[in-house]
């Protein structure tokens, strides 16, 4: 049943894009903005200097008469809290992402092997990136998460001073994509900031790393899984991915280990200082250099990060992101998960307990969403409804006490 669900999900992407593209064209024409229209006309001179034909430009912006206010809201949004590493990992490296990844490995095994052979990047790493970027394509079926990329980038270039330079550069690149004919305009959708396709490439990165893996003459990261995976592999390959080597290792640190955080030494030197792998495993290449990272602070797990960890950050310049890809890739490759616990606050839930919480809320009729471990607005509303039934303060907090009450 799960295999069928995932296969249908991937097949449905093409149909979804057609619908979204049509909807965006209609909404764009709903209210004209003369200042924005004047800006678009003025920007054509820049596009023309970069080889963009007038016909390409007009086709791209047909029906686009006003900036997208939702884009500007997202661009100005500042999170009111910092996500802790364990919460970040819980939504990305969990039983569902692992199970779905293993199914995708079976469905696309031949493609993954061909990409791995050509670019030297492990299939498990590519699957982990695909999961991180779009949940194996599931995000591409959510029309409320997709935007017409030329309009989104034009909006940022026109109205967002902080992102103006970036947006103008990306807008020129997306016009080049249209002119090349790799994707039809009604399928040219992506995130509010212009990231596109299964593996979420901004336009300039698409032009730099895009690969036609399926041999149809087009680089299509929106509808072609081979093209999307190969494009991700090419980015890592071009940035000197070290084939056959790990991203890093979880290590047990000595009592004075925290003082070395962020220092670089060879693995042999780290071992001499008392940093060892769980289960007594050794380091395959002790001469390699590694950086000690204690992402959760002195009381959290320690990791020795190798060159490939920092190459993963070329995809997304975040320690959280690169660690998530590495840990998920390890699980998809059949390796064991982490040994050391994260320093979660007292009374908080583990990733397994978050899944159980959602399942119990759903079973009792308080929650209708997916069982994915992501405790968002719908889950919190479900908790509040359950708390109201219990006669306790409805704060929506996912605690051990709530889980115990649900079990009862």
N, C-alpha and C positions, 0 to 999 in steps of 0.2 A: 504493500500500500504506500509506504514512504517513497519507494523508488518511483512509483507512478506519480506521486505528488511532485517530486522534484523534477522529473522529466517534463511534466505538464507545465511547471513553473517556467522552465527555460524556454519551452516552445512558445509560451504565451507572451514573451517579451516583445516580439516583433509586433503582434497585434496591439499590445498596450501602447507602444510608441506611436503607432498611427493615430490612435484615439487621442493621446495626449497632445500630439502636434496639432491636430485639428482644433482641439479645445483651446489651446494657447492662441492660435490665430484669431479665433472669435473674441476671446477676452481682451486681446491687445487692441482690437479695433473699437472697443466699447467707448473709450473716451480719449480724444486727441489732446495732445499737449504741444502747443505751438513752439515753445522754447526747446523742447526735446526734439521736435521735428527739425528745427533749425540746426540743432547740434548734429543730428544725423546727416543732414545735407552738407554741413561743413566738414564732418569727419570723412566724407567720401574722398576729399582731396588727399588725405593721408593714405587712405586705402589705395587710391589710384597710383600713388607714388610707390606703393609696395606691390604693384602688378595686379591689383584686383579690377576686373572689368566692371563697367557700369551695370551690365545686365546681371552679373553675379550679385552685386550690391543690392540692386532693386529687388531681385528675387528673395534675397535673404531677409530683407526688412519689409516685404509686402505685408500689410496688415498690422505692422508694429507702429503704433502712433503715440504711445505714451510709455514712460518708464514703469517698471513693475514695483509697486510700493511694497509688496511682500519681500522682495529681494532686499530693499533698503532696511526693512525691519530686521531681517536676519543679519544683515551686515553690521547693524548698530547694536545688536544684542550682546550684552555682557553677562556671562554666567554669574550668579550670586553665590556660588559655592565652587570649591575645587573638588573634582572627583578623585577619590582615593584610588590607589593602584588596584586594590582588591576588588572594588566595585567595577572598575574599568575592565579588569580581567574576567570577572564573573559574567559579564554580558558578551564576552568574545571567545573565551576559552572555557567551554562548558559541555555537558553531555550532548546537547543538541548540535552544537557546531562540530563536535567530533564525529557524531553519528552521521550527520548530513555530509560531512567531508569524506567519510569513508564510502558512502554511497556514490558520491560524485566521482571518487577515485575509480569506482567500478564502471560507472557509466561512461566516463571519459578517459579510461585507462590508456587506450591506444594513443589518443591525442597527447596526454600528459607525457607519455614515454617519448614520443617524437619531439616534443618541445624540450624535454630534459636532455635528450641526445644532441639536439642542435645548439642549445644555449648553455648547457652545463649547470642548470639550476634544478635542484631537487623538486620532484613533483609535489612533495608534501609542502614545500615552501610556497609554491604557486597556489596550491589549494588554500593554504592559510591566508594568503593575500586576497584571494577571491572572496573568502569568507569575511575577512575584515572589511573589505571595501563595499560589498553589496550583498552580503549574506548569500553567497552562491547565486546571485542574480535576483533574489527575492525583492530587494529594494526597488528594482527596476519595474516592478509591477504595481508599485504604489504611486499613483498619479499625483498625490499631494506632495510627494518628495521630488518631483521632476519639474524642470523648467526649460523653456526654449532658450538654449544657450546664447545665441546672438543677442536676444533681448536682455537676458540676465547680465551679460558682459557690457552691453551698451548702457544699461541702467547704472552699473557701477562706474563706468568710465565717465558718465555724464554727471552723476550726483554724489559719488563717494570719493572725497578728496584723498582719504588714506589709501584707497585701492586704485586710484585713477591710473597710475602708471602701469600697474599689473594688468588692469582690465583692458586698457588700450592695446597692450601687447597681445593679450589673449584674443581680443576681438579681431585683430588682424590675422591671427593664426586660424581662427575659426572660419573666417572668410576664405582663407586659402584652402581649408578643408572642403568647403562648399564648392569652390571653383574646381577642385580636383575631382569632385563627383564620388568621393568615397562613401557618402551617406546622403540619403535624400533629406531635404529640408524638414519635412514633417517628422523625421525621426531624430533630429539633431537636439536631443534633450540631455539634461544632466543636472548637477547640483546647482544651488543658487550661486556658487562661486565659479561654475564652469567645468567641474570635473565630470567626465563622461564615461559611459559604458560600464561593462561588467567589472573592469579593474580600475575605473575612476582616474582617467588621465585628463589633465588640463590640456587645452589645444596645443600649446607649444611642445609639451612632452609627447603628445600623440604624434606630432610631425617629426619629432626627433627619434622616437623609438617604435612607432607603429609598424606592425609586421602583417603581411598577407600570408598567414600560415596555411589557410585552406586552399590557396591557389586560384581564387576566383577573380583576381585582378584588382581587388579593393581591400583596404585595411579597415575592417568593420568590427570594432570592439563593442558595438551595441548588440549585434545579433549573432556574431560568429564567436563561439567559445574558443576555437583554436586561435583565432586572431587575437582575442583578448588575453589569453594565457601567454601566448608567444610575445605579445607586446610587453607584458609585465616581466617576462623572463629576459627580454632584450634590454630593458632598463637596468636590471641588476647586472647582466652580462657586460654591458658597456661601461658600467661603473666598477668593473674588475671583481665581480663575484668570484670567490674562491671555491671552485668545484670540489665536492666531496668533503668539505670542511664544515664544522659546526658554526653556529652563531655565537655560542658561548656555553657556559656550564653553571649550574647551581652549585654552590659550595658551602660547606660548613666552615665558619670562621673561628679563629682562636679568640680567647677572651679580650685580647687587645686589638682585634681585627678592624674595628671601626675607624681607627686612626689612619688607615691606609685608603679610605674611600676615595675613589677617582684617580688613584695612582696607577701607573703603568709599569708592569714588570713581566718577565717571562713566566710561563706556567711553572717551570721548575723553581723559580725564585719564590713564587706564591706558595708552592708546596713546602718549601723550606721554612716559610713563615708560619705554617700550620693550616693553610687553606686546603681542604680536601673535599673531594666529591662524595656525595652520599653513597652508601652501600660499598664503599671502599674502591670504587673504580678509579683507575689512573687517568692521566692526561695522555692521549695518543701522540701528541707532538709537543713535548715539554719545552721545546725551543721557541714556540710561538709566543708572541707578546699578547697580553690581555689587560684590560682595564677593570679594576674592581668597582662595581656599582652596587650600592645599597639603596635601592629606589624608595623603600619605605622607611628609611632612617636606620639608626643604630640598632633598633630592636627587631628589624625585619630581616628577611632572607638576604643572602649575599650572592652575587653573580660575578663571574669573570667573563667579560665580553671580548670576543675576538673580532677580527676584521669584518666578517660578514654581518655582525650586528650593526656596525656603522654604515655598511652598504644598504641595509634595510632602511636606515634612516634617510637615505636619498629618496626613498618612496614617500616617507612621511617623517619629518624631522622631530620625532618624539621618542623618548625612551620607552614610554608606555606602549606605543605602537609597535616598535621593534621587538620588545620583549613579548608582547602578545603574539606576534607572528611566529617568533621562535618557539614559544611554548606550545602553540597550537600545531605547528609543523612537526614538532617532536611527537606529540600524541598521534597525529595522523600517520606518522612513520612507524608507529607501534612501540615507541619508547614510553617509559614510565613518566608520570607527572611529577610535579614538585613534591618534595619531602617536607620542607619546612613550612609552617603556617605563616600567614600574614598577620600582623598585629592588629586584628580587628577589634573594635571597641567591645566591651563586655555587653552581652545580650544581643549582639548582631548575628545575622544569619550567614551560614556558609553558602556556596553556590548551590550545592545539592538541596539545602533547606529552602533556598529561594524558589527552586523549581517545585518542591513539595508544597510550599505555601500557595503558589498559584494554582496547583492542581487541586488542593483542598478547597480553596475559594471557589473554583469553578465547579467542583463536585457539589458544593452546597448552594450554588446559585448566586454567588456574590460577584462573580467575575466571568466575562465572556470572551476575553482575549486569548492570545496564544500562550502556551507554556514554554517560555523562552528564557526565564531567569532575569528578565529586565523588569524591574519594579518601578514602572512609570506611573503616569496619572491614573490609568484605568485600574491598575493593581491597588493603588492607594485608596481609590474610591471604594473598591471592593472591601478593603480592610475596614474603612470607615463604616460601611454598611454592616459589616459583621460586628464591629464594636457597638454600633447603635443597638443591635439585637442583644448584645451582652449587657447593655446598660452602662458601658464604660465610656470614658472620654474618647470621642472619635477623632484621633489625631492622625490616623492613617499610617502610623509608623510600623514597619515590618520587624517585629521583635520576636525573641524566643518565646515570650509569654503569649503572643498572638498565635504563634505556631502551635504551642502546646494546647491552647484553647480550641484551635481548629481540629487538632488530633482527637480531642475529647468529643 
